[in-house]
């Protein structure tokens, strides 16, 4: 019984890590690709940042902060999963 509960907790943690990674990709990496390549395909990824009205290189700051934050959180969760 304990083994099954441990596996379920590990699966839940893995799902959370994957979800955080997906958020980092969609709202961190893809907006930077959109800004670099000027692709209309990824317009939905910059919607959370449009209200800031940033121009030039400053456009990269919010997506970079999201990407770095997601990477750090996923790393900490992954490290905790490996220890348990």
C-alpha positions in Angstrom: 0.0 0.0 0.0 2.8 2.4 0.8 4.6 1.7 -2.5 1.5 2.6 -4.5 1.1 5.9 -2.7 4.7 6.7 -3.2 4.4 6.1 -6.9 1.3 8.3 -7.1 3.1 11.1 -5.4 6.0 10.7 -7.8 3.6 10.8 -10.7 1.9 14.0 -9.4 5.3 15.6 -8.9 6.4 14.6 -12.5 3.1 16.1 -13.9 3.8 19.3 -12.0 7.3 19.5 -13.4 6.0 18.9 -16.9 3.3 21.5 -16.5 5.8 24.1 -15.3 8.1 23.2 -18.2 5.2 23.7 -20.7 4.4 27.1 -19.2 8.1 28.1 -19.5 8.2 27.1 -23.1 4.9 28.7 -24.1 5.3 32.0 -22.2 9.1 32.2 -22.0 10.8 30.6 -25.0 8.1 31.1 -27.7 7.7 34.8 -27.2 11.5 35.3 -27.6 11.3 33.3 -30.9 8.3 35.4 -32.0 10.2 38.6 -31.3 13.4 37.4 -33.0 11.7 36.0 -36.1 8.6 38.3 -36.2 6.2 35.4 -36.6 2.5 36.0 -36.5 2.0 32.3 -35.5 3.1 33.0 -31.9 1.1 36.1 -31.3 -0.9 34.3 -28.5 2.4 33.9 -26.5 3.0 37.6 -26.1 -0.5 38.6 -25.1 0.4 38.7 -21.3 3.2 41.1 -22.1 1.5 43.5 -24.6 0.1 45.8 -21.9 3.6 46.6 -20.7 4.3 48.4 -24.0 8.0 47.5 -24.0 10.0 48.1 -27.2 13.4 47.0 -28.4 15.5 44.7 -26.3 13.3 45.4 -23.2 10.6 43.1 -24.8 12.8 40.1 -24.0 12.8 40.8 -20.2 9.4 39.4 -19.2 9.6 36.2 -21.2 13.2 35.7 -20.0 12.1 36.1 -16.4 9.3 33.6 -16.9 11.7 31.1 -18.6 14.3 31.4 -15.9 11.7 31.2 -13.1 10.2 28.1 -14.6 13.6 26.4 -15.1 14.6 27.1 -11.5 11.3 25.8 -10.1 11.4 22.7 -12.2 15.0 22.1 -11.2 14.2 22.4 -7.5 11.2 20.0 -7.9 13.3 17.6 -9.9 16.1 17.6 -7.4 13.6 17.0 -4.6 12.1 14.1 -6.6 15.5 12.5 -7.0 16.2 12.7 -3.3 13.0 11.1 -2.2 
